[in-house]
Amino acid sequence: MPSSSDRSDAAAASASVTPRTVPAPDLRLPPEEPAVRSWSVTTLPDLLRHVHALAGEPTGRPAVVAVDGRSGSGKTTLTRRLAALEPGAQMLHIDDLDWNEPLYQWDHLLVEVLTRLRADGALEFSPPAWLRHGRAGAITIATDAPLVLVEGTGAGMRAVAGLIDAHLWVQTDYAVAEERGIGRDIADGTNGDAEESVRFWHDWQAAERPFFAADRPWERADAVVCGQALPGVGPDEVAWTTRPWT
């Protein structure tokens, strides 16, 4: 894994245009997470170039990039947008890996799959809970994937700091994230009806908040990406910033 200084130098050299700056709105965040003071606005391909500069060009395996953030922050949307720009890029969803596992007690699974992926350049892994609960199939990453985006809460956890090549943290106002998260669950019926979805959200937060308060992934992130709409930022643009953002 490149050193912090090497990654910063390479990333700085990757910029294709001078970004413009927009002020950051007052985001309601848990007290331990610092808010970004201002955002740089670029095209999404510029962010992808930055990610590649951070990750380098690993030999015999894909570049591994964590897209982390709180529930409802916009991680999946950002990941899909980035993957769509990169032919052959694949996504590894934490929701698949931690399916039916105790909340935030699945770090050993993420360590295992990333260790295998880095060693083999590919992956075929059936999580233990899939086997226990009769879920067919496996999490697969093809041999020729140039980039793997590991997406989900905890994707950049401390346990895998040495197994990822770049790390994005997605920051979003808590009320915005809550509205998204509950609305999403109600719409797709993942956690039952509206009442059950609200209950599940609060049960999840009871585990997620102390996990992030202790793990503090934003302190290790290479860049922070705004996960919500901002005035003056177009639909084909993205607001983000690099160190230091506080």
Secondary structure, 3 states (H helix, E strand, C coil): CCCHHHHHHHHHHHCCCCCEEEECCCCCCCCCCCCCCEEEEEEHHHHHHHHHHHHCCCCCCCEEEEEEECCCCCHHHHHHHHHHHCCCCEEEEHHHHCCCCCCCCCHHHHHHHHHHHHHHCCEEECCHHHHHHCCCCCEEECCCCCEEEEECCCCCCHHHCCCCCEEEEEECCHHHHHHHHHHHHHHHCCCCCHHHHHHHHHHHHHHHHHHHHHHCHHHCCCEEEECCCCCCCCCCEEEEEECCCC
